[in-house]
Amino acid sequence: MDAEVSLLLQCPAGGLPQEQVRVELSPAHDRRPLPGGDKAITAIWESRLQTQPWLFDAPKFRLHTATLTAPTGSGEPELLLGLGLTSYRDFLGTNWARSAAWLQQQGATDWGDRQAYLADPLGVGAALATADNFLVFLRRSQQVAEAPGLVDVPGGHPEPQALCPGDSPQHKDLPGELVVRELFSSVLQEICDEVNLPLSTLSQPLLLGIARNETSAGRASAEFHVQCSLTSEQVREYYLSGGPEAHESTGIIFVETQRVWRLQETEMWAELCPSAKGAILLYNRVQGSPA
């Protein structure tokens, strides 16, 4: 496949709608405290702020488990996500730490879980298709903390603070059904903010699966398929007129959906960041091969 990305979970053909996804949010799904304490995380965060003062910390959802249940009788398959809470600061101090590989080894030894000591904030990404059958990609700016200058799909993170404003949302304040709603709505919001598209032009997301970014110690991202009612030229016009997160990218790229099936064989593949690779691999597998 590709050493930079692995697939944790692939949804059934066509993807899963919001109604077939459930969340169990629990402190049991949080990151384990680091061996010897979390002082190393603070040191890494303060060092990053020295060179990138625009970074800011915020709560995130942490992926612990993802279990797809097979349908029984005439029922539909369901996905159960075991989520905890973490933060962007902890992400930089664990998944992006020089000691990340060692932390994975220790997690396997101490807890039987390579990710036990890692923040693993759950991201979201979208294989966004236009009405004239193109997928939308963005060239990331040099100001972003991850994968500067590479090509990505629209995406970001579901936000606990969207459900419970404040500095420290608690597990008990975040019912599972609201977390599922935030997971699906956040990918639409990211498209609106990054590509500057009206929400009314976007379909309800279908979850394709979950990919792991192996360049950041297996950080997971839920990848979706979203259909846009606009043509690629109309999408370009909206994008060029700016948006709330226009600073995060420097250009927009369109690839015909028929070409996406063989994208891994092109020079563009090397320019994709791991999250985009995960989105494309899942899109190709879950949406089926072209006629």
N, C-alpha and C positions, 0 to 999 in steps of 0.2 A: 504494500500500500504506500506508505510514506512514513519515515521515522519521526516526523514532527507531529503526527496526529494519530490517534487510535479511536476506534468507535466503541464506546461503552455500551450503547443500546441503540437498536434499530427498531423503529415502530413498524406495524403492519403496513401493507401497501396503501398508499394514499395519505398516510399520516393519521394522527389522533386529534380530534377536536377537544376543546376545553372540557366538555362534559365527560370525557373518558380519562381524565387525569385527576388524581387525588394527591394531597400532601399531608404528611404527618410531620409537624414542626415540634421538635423536642430538644431540650438541653442535652439529651443523650447523643444527639447527632452533631454536637459542637466539636470543634478541634480540641485535642488534648493539650494541656499545658506542656511546653517544651521541657525536655530533660534539663534540669538545672535552672528552670525559670525562663520568663519571657523577656529578660533584659535585652537580649540580642535583637529582638524585634524593634524595641525602642531605638536602639543605636542605628539600625538600618534605616528606619523612618527618618530620624533626624539628619542622617547623612544624605538621604534622597532629597530632603527639603532644601539642603544647601545648594544643590545643583538644579532642582526643579521646584522652585518656591510656589508654583501654581498648583501643585498637587494638594488634594484635600482628602481627609479621611471621611468615611461614611459607612454605616452598617450595610451588610450584604447577607444574602442567604447562602448557606453552605450546603453543598450536596454531599450527603453521606451514602445514601443507597438509592437505587432505581430498580424497581421490580415490575416487570410486565406480566400480568396474569392472563392466561389463555381463556378465551370465552367458553362458557359452558352452555350447552343447548343452543338456544337462539340468542344468547347474550353477546355483548360486545366486549372486546379486550379492554382492560384498564391498566393504567400505569400508576403505580404508587411511588411517590418520591419521599424519601426520608430526608428532611432538611433541618439544619441547625442555623445558628446565627454566627456571623463573623464580621470582618471589616476589611476595607481596602488596605489599611495600614498593616494588618496581619498578613494579608496576601503578599505584599511586597517583602515582608519580613520572614516569610516561610517559603512559599512557592518560588519566589524570585531570589531567595538567599543563595549564597554560594554553597551553603551546607544542605541544600534541598535534597540532593541524592542521599546524603547521610541520614537526613531526617526520614526519608522513605525507608531506608534500611532499618533504622531504629523502630519506626512504626510497625514494620513487619515483625521485628523481634519482640517488641514489648506488648503489642496489641493484636498481632495477626492481621494488621491493616496498614498497607504502605502509606496511606493518606492520613493516618490518624493524627499526625502532628501538623498537617498542612491546612491552611485556611480554606483553600478550594472554593472561593466564591463562585456561585453559579452564574454564568453569563447567558446571554441570549443572542441569537443571530438569525438573519432572514435570507433565504433564497427568494429574492423579490423579483417576480416575473411581470413584465409589461404586457399590455394588450396585444402588441405586435411580436410577442415571443422573444424577448430578450431578458436576460438576467442582469441585475444592477450590481455593480461593484464600485467601491470608492477608494481613491488613493489617500492613504492616511498621511496627515501632516507630520512635520518633524517635532511638533509640540506635544504629541501624545506620549504617555508613559510607556505604552507597549507597542511594539512593531511599527516604529515610526518609518514612514516612507513606503511601507508595503501596501499591497492591495487587500481590501477586506470587503465583506458583505456588511450591510447596515446591521448594527447591533450594539449591545451594551450590557446592562444588568437590570434585573427586577430589583426594586428598592423597598426594603422594609419601611422606610420613612414615608413612603407613599401611602401606607396603610395606617401608620401610627407615628405621626410627626413628633419629633423629639430627638435628643441625642442618643438615647439608649433604649430602642424598642425591646420589649420583653417577649419571650415565647408565648406567654399566656395572653398577650394582647393581640395575637395574630392568628385568627382562626384559619384552618387549612383551606376552606373554600375561598377565602379572600386572597390567600397567597397564590392559589391557582389562578384566580382572576388577574392578579398583578403579573404573574408570569406571562400570561398570554397578552395582556394589554401593554406590557412594557415593550415587547418587540414592535408593536404598532407605534408606540410613542417614539421609540428610537428611529424608526423610519421617518416619521413626521419631522423629528428634530434634525436628523442628519441629511435627509434628502429633500426636506421642505415640502413634503407632499400633504395634501388635505386628507384627513382621516377618512372622509367619505369615499375616497378613491380606492381604499384598501379592503380586501376580503378578510374574513375571520381567519386567523392563523391556524395551520395544521402542523402539529408537532411531528417532525421527521425522526428525531432521535436525539441522542446525547453523544457529543464527541469530547475527547480529552486532548488538550494541548500539551504535548510531551516536552515542549521547550520551556514550559512553566510548571514542570513537575506534575503533569496530569490534571491541571485545572480544567474543569468541565464546563461545557456550554450546550444549552438546549437549542437545537437548530430547527427552524420553522420554514414552511412554505407559505408565502403570502402573494396573492394575486393583486395586481394593480389594474384599474380600468383605463389608465392612460397609456398612450404610446410612448416609446422610448424618447421621441423628440419632445413630447409634452413634459415628460419627467425631467429631461435635461433643462428645459426652460424653468421649471420650478426650482431645480437645484441651483441654477446660476443666479437666481434672484435672492439667494441667501436663505438662512434659517437659524434657529436657536443654537445649533451646534455646527455651524458652517466652518468654524475654525479647526474642527477635528479632521477635515479632509481638504485636499487641494485639487481634486478632479473627480469626474465621474466616468465610468467605463461601462460599455454595454457589450454583452456576449450573447449571440444567438443561442437559444436553448438547444438547438440541434448540435451546436458546437460544444456545449457544456459536457456532453457525454464523453468527449475525447480531450477534455481540457488538460488532463494529467499528462498528455503527450506533447503539449505545447510549451513554448518558452514562458508563457504567462504563469504557468503553475509555480515556477520558482519564485515569482513575485508575490504569490498569495501568502498571507499570514496563516498560521495553523488553524485558527478558527474558521477562516474562509474555506480552507481545504476540507475541514470537517463538514461544513454546510454543503459543499458540492458533492462530496462522497455520499452523504446521506440523501441528498436530493436525487442523485442518479439511481441509488438503490431503491428508495421508497417510492419514487414516482414512476419507476419502471423504465425500460429501454425504449428509445424512440421507434416509431413504426417504420 
